Amino acid sequence: MPEFSLGVTTLVNTVLRSGDLNGFSAFSKRGIEGIKGHQSWQNSRTESYESEVSLNFRFSEDDFSLQLQGRIDGIYNDSNSGYTLEEIKTTTLSSSRVKRDSNPSHWAQLYLYAFMYSKLNNLETIHLQLVYLHQKTGEVKIFKDQKTTTQLEEFCSQ
């Protein structure tokens, strides 16, 4: 049986690809600023926060196997409310222009991580948090959600 290995971000960006074929990339400067923003946000979190959590999950079908891997930006484990997974995105847009559905691939990435984490840890429900950090001002906008493992399975089977 053929085995494939793929990163979560690569999978999401391939499946949800849109836009033009412009090869321009501002990664060098924006990427470094994004990393600094992530680290600053992660360092400001509470003791129950774990950053950059690696995940590996195998999907198996009759005729192939897919090893999916990635890193969750952050996880809270609160004894009262359970687990919260956090995906951090940096932006140059003002918070008034950032909407919940501004970029479906951001939610897709978070849902896929949540599915993997829920299955690996036998969770029934998981809390989700999509955090947008403005690169220059440090302004933060947070969107929250909660999903059952069944809902996440349904999302992944689309």
C-alpha positions as CSV (number, residue, x, y, z in Angstrom):
1,M,0.0,0.0,0.0
2,P,1.5,3.4,-1.0
3,E,2.3,5.7,1.9
4,F,2.4,9.5,1.6
5,S,3.6,12.2,4.0
6,L,2.3,15.8,4.0
7,G,2.2,18.8,6.2
8,V,-1.1,20.3,7.4
9,T,-0.4,23.8,6.0
10,T,0.7,22.3,2.6
11,L,-2.5,20.2,2.4
12,V,-4.8,23.1,3.4
13,N,-3.1,25.6,1.0
14,T,-3.3,23.1,-1.9
15,V,-6.9,22.1,-1.3
16,L,-8.1,25.7,-0.8
17,R,-5.8,27.4,-3.3
18,S,-7.1,30.5,-4.9
19,G,-5.8,33.7,-6.5
20,D,-3.4,34.3,-9.4
21,L,-0.1,32.8,-10.5
22,N,2.0,35.8,-9.3
23,G,5.2,34.3,-8.0
24,F,6.1,37.4,-5.9
25,S,6.8,36.5,-2.3
26,A,7.4,38.9,0.6
27,F,8.3,36.0,2.9
28,S,11.7,37.1,3.9
29,K,10.6,40.3,5.7
30,R,7.0,39.4,6.6
31,G,8.0,35.9,7.6
32,I,10.6,37.1,10.1
33,E,8.1,39.7,11.5
34,G,5.5,37.0,11.7
35,I,7.8,34.7,13.7
36,K,8.6,37.6,16.1
37,G,4.9,38.3,16.5
38,H,4.2,34.6,17.2
39,Q,6.9,34.4,19.8
40,S,5.9,37.6,21.5
41,W,2.2,36.4,21.8
42,Q,3.2,32.9,22.9
43,N,5.6,34.3,25.6
44,S,2.7,36.4,27.0
45,R,0.5,33.4,27.6
46,T,-0.2,31.7,31.0
47,E,1.7,28.7,32.5
48,S,-0.9,26.3,31.2
49,Y,0.0,27.3,27.7
50,E,2.2,25.0,25.6
51,S,3.6,26.5,22.3
52,E,4.6,24.8,19.1
53,V,3.1,21.4,19.8
54,S,4.1,18.8,17.1
55,L,1.4,16.5,15.8
56,N,1.6,13.3,13.6
57,F,-1.5,11.5,12.5
58,R,-2.0,8.7,10.1
59,F,-5.1,8.4,7.9
60,S,-5.5,5.0,6.4
61,E,-7.7,3.9,3.5
62,D,-7.9,0.6,1.7
63,D,-5.4,1.6,-1.0
64,F,-3.2,4.2,0.6
65,S,-1.9,5.7,3.9
66,L,-1.3,9.4,4.6
67,Q,1.0,10.6,7.4
68,L,-0.1,14.1,8.3
69,Q,2.2,16.3,10.4
70,G,2.2,19.9,11.7
71,R,2.7,22.1,14.6
72,I,-0.1,23.7,16.6
73,D,0.8,27.3,17.6
74,G,-0.5,26.8,21.1
75,I,-2.6,24.7,23.4
76,Y,-4.2,25.5,26.8
77,N,-5.4,22.8,29.1
78,D,-7.9,24.3,31.6
79,S,-9.3,21.8,34.1
80,N,-12.7,23.6,33.9
81,S,-13.2,24.1,30.2
82,G,-10.8,21.5,28.7
83,Y,-8.4,22.0,25.8
84,T,-8.2,25.1,23.6
85,L,-6.1,25.0,20.4
86,E,-4.8,28.3,19.2
87,E,-3.7,29.2,15.7
88,I,-1.9,32.5,15.3
89,K,-1.8,34.6,12.1
90,T,0.0,37.9,11.6
91,T,-1.5,40.5,9.4
92,T,-1.0,44.0,8.1
93,L,-4.8,44.6,8.0
94,S,-6.4,46.7,10.7
95,S,-8.6,44.7,13.0
96,S,-11.8,46.3,11.6
97,R,-11.0,44.7,8.3
98,V,-10.2,41.3,9.7
99,K,-13.4,39.2,9.7
100,R,-14.2,35.7,11.0
101,D,-14.3,34.3,7.5
102,S,-11.5,36.5,5.9
103,N,-9.4,33.5,5.1
104,P,-11.1,30.1,5.1
105,S,-7.7,28.3,5.0
106,H,-6.9,29.6,8.5
107,W,-10.0,27.9,9.9
108,A,-9.4,24.8,7.8
109,Q,-5.9,24.5,9.3
110,L,-7.2,24.9,12.8
111,Y,-10.0,22.4,12.3
112,L,-7.5,19.9,10.9
113,Y,-5.2,20.3,13.8
114,A,-8.2,20.0,16.2
115,F,-9.3,16.8,14.5
116,M,-5.8,15.3,14.8
117,Y,-5.4,16.4,18.4
118,S,-8.9,15.2,19.4
119,K,-8.4,11.8,17.9
120,L,-4.9,11.4,19.4
121,N,-6.1,12.4,22.9
122,N,-9.6,10.8,22.8
123,L,-11.4,14.1,23.3
124,E,-15.1,14.6,22.6
125,T,-15.1,18.4,22.4
126,I,-12.4,21.0,21.8
127,H,-12.2,24.8,21.9
128,L,-10.6,26.7,19.1
129,Q,-9.1,30.2,19.0
130,L,-7.9,32.0,15.8
131,V,-5.7,34.9,16.8
132,Y,-4.8,37.7,14.3
133,L,-1.9,39.9,15.3
134,H,-1.2,43.2,13.6
135,Q,2.5,43.2,12.7
136,K,3.2,46.8,13.4
137,T,0.7,47.9,16.0
138,G,0.5,44.6,18.0
139,E,-3.3,44.9,17.9
140,V,-5.1,41.6,18.5
141,K,-8.4,40.2,17.2
142,I,-9.5,36.8,18.4
143,F,-12.2,34.5,17.0
144,K,-13.4,31.5,19.0
145,D,-15.2,28.3,18.2
146,Q,-16.0,25.0,19.7
147,K,-16.3,21.7,17.9
148,T,-17.0,18.1,18.7
149,T,-14.8,15.4,17.3
150,T,-17.7,14.2,15.2
151,Q,-18.1,17.7,13.6
152,L,-14.3,17.8,12.9
153,E,-14.5,14.3,11.3
154,E,-17.4,15.6,9.1
155,F,-15.3,18.6,8.1
156,C,-12.3,16.4,7.2
157,S,-14.3,14.0,5.1
158,Q,-15.5,16.8,2.8
